[in-house]
Amino acid sequence: MSDEILPIGTQLSRLAAEDPDAPAVSCDGRTLTRGELDSVTNRLARAYAELGVGPGDYVTIALPNSIEWVQACVAVWKLGAIPQPLSARLPDAEFAALLDLRPRALLVGRADPRGLVPSVDGDFTGSPELSDAPLPEAVSPVWKSMASGGSTGRPKLIEAGGEGRIPAELIALGMGNLPTDTHLVPVPLSHNTGMTSATLALLTGQHLVLMRRFDPETFLRLIGAHRVNYLATVPTIMQRLLPVYRADPDSYDLSSLRRLWHLAAPCPPNIKEAWIELLGPDAVWELYGGTELQALTFISGTEWLSHRGSVGRVVAGEMKVLDDDGNECPPGVVGEIYMRPRPGSAPTYRYVGSTAKTRDGWDSLGDLGWFDEEGYLYLADRRVDMFTVGGRNVYPAEIENALAEHPAVRSCLVVGVPHEDLGQVPHALVHHEGDLDEAAVQGFVAERLADYKVPRTVEFVDTPLRDDAGKARRTAVRDEVIARRRAQARR
C-alpha cells in the first residue's frame, strides 16, 4: 500500500485531534467521543505493553459487542499487535482449538481453558498512573485475524493479507457511506462483517453505534433515535425484523436509512423483496465474497429486481465456475465457484490452520453457483451442504428459501439424512410461531418445489437456528439429527 496511508492507530489519533468532541462509538446508552477514545486507548495500550504485548503479537478479544471491545482493539493496533476476535460464547473445546493455532500474548475477556496465556477482564484498564499521552507510531503486520471453519468442524484463522494501513476512505466510497454517517453494527464484532464495518466507521470518522446483542425492537428504535444512515447486516436479522416492524410500523422511523448492505449468507428472495419495498431499491445492496476477499460481487436492489436471486456481478478480483473436472461451466450450469485477486495484486489473506481448496492459483470457499449470460452470479449452496436424493442434487438453501416464505416460519434449516431407498432425503428443522404442523410444512413446500425436495420429516424447535451473524452449524446439526434418529431406531 502507499506510504501515504497511515497506520490505524495514527489515523484514529488524527481524527481525535481534528474534532475531539465528535461521537466515536455508542453502546447501551453510553457514548465515547473521539478524544476520549484516543486517551483511554493510549493508556490501555501501555497497560497491555506492561503485560508483555508487543508488535506482531496476537491478542484475542473475547467480549460481546461493547465500547470495551472497541477500546481493546484500538489499544492492540496502537502497539502494532494483531487483534484476534473470538465469540465470548464459544464452548471451551472450540475456543481452545482456535487458541492452539497461533501463540497469543494476551486474552481479553476470557481465561484460557488450557491455562497457558495470561488474561484480563473486559473492563481492565491497568494502573491509573499510566500516561494517556500519544504513543510512538506502530504498524500491525496484519490488521485483523478472523476465526472461521466452525461450520465444517475444521477451525482456522484468516489473517488479513495487508498490514495495518487501511485505505478506509476509498473503501467507504465504494460501499456508499459518508464521513458524516451514523453507522449501526447489529452483528457480532467477532465476525468479519461486524469487525470490518466497525473499523471502517471508526477510521472514516463516522459515529459507530453498537448493539451488544441483537434484539428486533431495539434495532428499530436505534435507527430512529440515532438517525442511522448506514448498516451492514445478515439475512437472519432482516427476517427477524420484519414481523416486529409490520406489527406496529408507526412506532419506528427508518427514513434516515440510506444504505443497507446484507452479506455473509444467502438471503431468501421474499425477505429481500420485502426490504426493497420498505426502503426502496436504491437503499438495499448485497455483497458476496469470503473473509479472504479474493474477489467480490455487488448488486443493488434495482439490479436485483431484474435479476431476482442473483448476488451480482464481479466488482473486485476474478471469479469463475468450474465443473468437477476443472472445466469452466457455461452460463446457467451449476458448478463450484473459484476466485482469486487480479493478477499482480497483493495477497488478500493468509490461512492459519486448514486451507482452501485450490486449482491453479484459484481458491474455492466451497460455494456452488452459476453465471447467467449477462455475468450475474447466482448461488446454489455450499458443496459440503449439498446432498443427493435418488441421484438428484438437492441444495438445502433452495428448500430453506421456500420455507422462509411461510408467514409463521421464523428460521429454518434443512439437512440430508440417510434413507434406505433414496440414499438421503431432506429433513427440516423449523423455528416458528403460531400453529404449524409437519403436514402443513410439507404441503407448503410441495406447492413450490419438486416432490423429491419436500422434507420427509420436520422437526420443530424452540430457538432460532442461526446466530446473530446469520451462521448455522449445519454439519453439527446434521450429525445430531442423525444420531437422534439412530438412537430412536434402536429402541
Sequence and secondary structure as in RCSB ss.txt:
>XXXX:A:sequence
MSDEILPIGTQLSRLAAEDPDAPAVSCDGRTLTRGELDSVTNRLARAYAELGVGPGDYVTIALPNSIEWVQACVA
VWKLGAIPQPLSARLPDAEFAALLDLRPRALLVGRADPRGLVPSVDGDFTGSPELSDAPLPEAVSPVWKSMASGG
STGRPKLIEAGGEGRIPAELIALGMGNLPTDTHLVPVPLSHNTGMTSATLALLTGQHLVLMRRFDPETFLRLIGA
HRVNYLATVPTIMQRLLPVYRADPDSYDLSSLRRLWHLAAPCPPNIKEAWIELLGPDAVWELYGGTELQALTFIS
GTEWLSHRGSVGRVVAGEMKVLDDDGNECPPGVVGEIYMRPRPGSAPTYRYVGSTAKTRDGWDSLGDLGWFDEEG
YLYLADRRVDMFTVGGRNVYPAEIENALAEHPAVRSCLVVGVPHEDLGQVPHALVHHEGDLDEAAVQGFVAERLA
DYKVPRTVEFVDTPLRDDAGKARRTAVRDEVIARRRAQARR
>XXXX:A:secstr
  TTS  HHHHHHHHHHH TTSEEEEETTEEEEHHHHHHHHHHHHHHHHHTT  TT EEEE   SSHHHHHHHHH
HHHTT EEEE  TT  HHHHHHHHTTS  SEEESS  TTS S EE TT    TTS  S       SSS EEEE T
TTT  EEEEESS S   HHHHHHHHT  TT EEEE S TTSHHHHHHHHHHHHTT EEEE SS  HHHHHHHHHH
HT  EEEE HHHHHHHHHHHHH GGG   TT  EEEE SS   HHHHHHHHHHH TTTEEEEE  TT S EEEEE
HHHHHHSTTEEEEEEESEEEEE TTS B  TT  EEEEEE  TTS   EEEEES  EEETTEEEEEEEEEE TTS
 EEEEEETTT EEETTEEE HHHHHHHHHTSTTEEEEEEEEEEETTTEEEEEEEEEE SS  HHHHHHHHHTTS 
GGGS SEEEEESS SS TTS   HHHHHHHHHHHHHHHHH 
